[in-house]
Each structure stands twice: as C-alpha cells, then as structure tokens.
Amino acid sequence: QVQLQESGGGSVQTGGSLRLSCRVSRLFSGSNCVGWFRKAPGKDREPVAAIWTGGSSPSYIDSLRGRFTISQDSAKSMVFLQMNNLKPEDTGVYYCAADTGRKCDSYWSVWTRYNAWGQGTQVTVSS
C-alpha cells in the first residue's frame, strides 16, 4: 500500500513562500500520478498541481500557474510544491495524493481518481 506524508506547512505573511514536501513510500516503479490538493475552510477540495513520477509533465490549475511549482526527486520518492507570492486565499490544508500505476492525464484534477492520500499540512497566509 502506498503511503504519503506531507510536511513543510506553516504560517507566512502575504507575499511569502513555502515549500511543501510529500514523501511517497512504496512507490510503484515508474508510473504514478502524484497530485497536490487543498481545502480551505468552508470550501470544497481544490486541485493545485500534479506530476507524473515516471517523468515530468507537470499540470497546474491555471489560476495558480506561475506562483506554484511542482517538482520531484524520484531517487528520494519525494514530490515538492514550491509556493511563492502567497495570498490569504491560499490558506488551507494541503494534501498530496497518489493515483498509483497511472500517468497523469487530462483528468488529473479529479480527486476521486487518487487512491492514496496523506494526512495534510496546514498553510496559513496572513495579510
């Protein structure tokens, strides 16, 4: 069973940066879509970005492209989310999730396709 663990959340002021990390244990060799999602209080879960661990081909929600960058270190089974120029509306719990055994495709933003989830890490951006 794939297990995921997020880290790197915290509290920053508007304009600050954070780098979230997701450690994926027991990673299937080559082909997994790993995504980041977030949930703000009172709002639905929202996709952020995803990356295929067998290569790259990152995908982003258009509204976050340019401020957020997803990357990976396959040797360490780590996926990262670099978040710059943070805004109060970025506040929420950030989750990483894995769709094991599949590449990311045009449906990467659909959270129900992911079969393994981390516990989440809190990000708070104050004005």
Disulfide bonds with the S-S distance in Angstrom:
Cys22-Cys96 2.09
Cys33-Cys104 2.13
